[in-house]
Amino acid sequence: MPRALIIDDEPDLRTLLTLALRRHGWQADSVGDCAGARKVLADTATPYHLILTDLRLPDGNGLELVPYARERRPLTPVVVLTAYGDIDTAVHAVKLGAHDFLTKPLRAERLAQILDGFQHCPPDRDAPLDAAALVAVLERNRWNQSKTARELGWTLAKLRYWMQRLGLAE
């Protein structure tokens, strides 16, 4: 059964997300702040298939957790949730390694789409050891990104290309 970590300071939203995940056949653990998230992520005994983190937390920023999670759980996709979303923050989240950036309130069909996309990704504990298998898992995770995240990635790649051609970047 796939397992997710929910990081959000609103207890009602954590409960709602936990119930929604269970309805889709997932297990869920939840914490309400950055300190709790760091503690859970540092203990690799529990494997996660997905990490959902709020942007604004009482003791920090959810974006700070993205690289922390990517270092400790490199194969676990991270999705950033926020009620205060803008394009600059979304770009920054993706650059830090987030797989997606969603605005609240979450639509049930969008959450179901994300859960369906990531339920078959192996948790870190079951990560393949050989390079070819690791590349295959990372490629599969890349295609599980939302259409918006893929389009954003292509846009950033085109922008980088043209900036190099015009001599504005190395």
N, C-alpha and C positions, 0 to 999 in steps of 0.2 A: 504494500500500500504506500503510495507516495506521501511525502511529509513536507510541510511548509513551515517557515518561521515568519510570524507576523510581528512587525515592530511598529507600534502606533500608540500614541499617548491617550487616545480616546477609548475608554473601556467598552463603550457601546459598539464602536466600530470593530474593535478586536473580536468581540462576541459575534457580531454579524458576519465578519469574514470567516471566523472559525466555523460557524454553522453552514455558511455557503460552501466552504471547502469540504466539510463532512458530507454535504449533500452530493458532492461530485466524487466521493470516494477517497478523499484525502484525510490525513491526520494533520493537526495543526498545533503548534506551540506558539505562545505569544508573550511579548514583553512590552513594557510601556516607555522605555527610554534607551538612550545610547549605551549607558553603563550595563544594563541588563542584556542588551544585544551583544555587546562585546564579550561578556561572560559566556553567553550561550554559544557564540561563534568560535570562541577559543577552545571550548570543549568539543573536540571532534568525535566524541563517542556517539553522538546522535547524528545520523546522516540526514541531509535536507535535499529535496529536489527543487525547491524554490524558496527565495527570500523576498518578502514583500515589506518594504520600509516606507514609512511616512517621511516627508521632507522636513517638516518642523517638529522637533521633539523637545521636551522640556530641558534637557541637558546638552543639546547640540543639534547638529544638522544631519538629516538622513543621508545627505551626499557624502559626509565624512565616513559613513558606514560602508559605502559602496567599495572603495579600494580596500578597506579592512576586510570585508567579506570576500572579495576577490582574492586576496592574499591567502586567507585561511581556507577558503572553499572555492578553489579556482574553477571547478566545473558546475557550481551551483549558480543558476541565473538569478540576478537581482532585478526586481521591478520596483521603481520609485513611485509612490503615491503622493498626491498633494492636492489641496484645495486651492493652492496659489500658483498654478502652473503658468509658465511663459516659455517662449521658444528658447531663450538664452539658457534658462535653467535646464530644459530638456536636452539641449546640445551638450551642456556641461555634464549632465548625468550620463549620457551615452559615452562621452569621452572618458569618463572615469571608469567605465565598464558596465554600466547598467544595461540590461537587455531591453528595457522598455520604461516608459514614463507615462503614467496614467493620472488623469485628473479625477478628483472626487466631485460629485458622487459617482461611484463606479456603476457602470451598467452591467447588469447580470450576464448578458450575452457576451460582453467583452471579457469579463472575469472567466467565464466558462471556456472561452477561446484560449485564453492564456493557460488555464489549467490543463486543457486537452493537449496543448502544444508541449508542455514541459513534463507531463506525468511519466513519459518514457525515457527521460534523460536520467542517466545513472547518478546516484548521489556520490559524493567524493569518496566515501569508503569503498564503493564498488568501481572506482575509476580504473580504466584499463592502464596497464603499465607500459605497453609497447607504444612507440611513437605513432605508428600508422593508425592504431585504434584510437589513440588520443586525438589525432587530427580528425578522424571520422566523427567523434563525439562533439568536438568543437564546431565542426561544419554543420552538424545536425542542430546544435544550439543556435547557430547563426541564422538558420532558416526558420527557426521557431520564433524569431523576433516578429514583432507586429509589422504590418505594412508601413506604418508611419516611421518606425525605427529604421527599416531598410531604406526607405526613401530619404530619410535624413542622412544616413550613411553615404548613399550615392551622391547627394547634394554636397556633402562635405568633401568627398573625394574629387568631385568636379571643381569645387572651389579651390582646393589645394592644387590641382592640376593647372588651372588658369593663373593662379597666383605665381606658381613656378615659371610658367611660360612668359608672364609679364615681368618677371624679375622682382616680384614683391616678396618672395619667400624662397628659402633654400630648398 
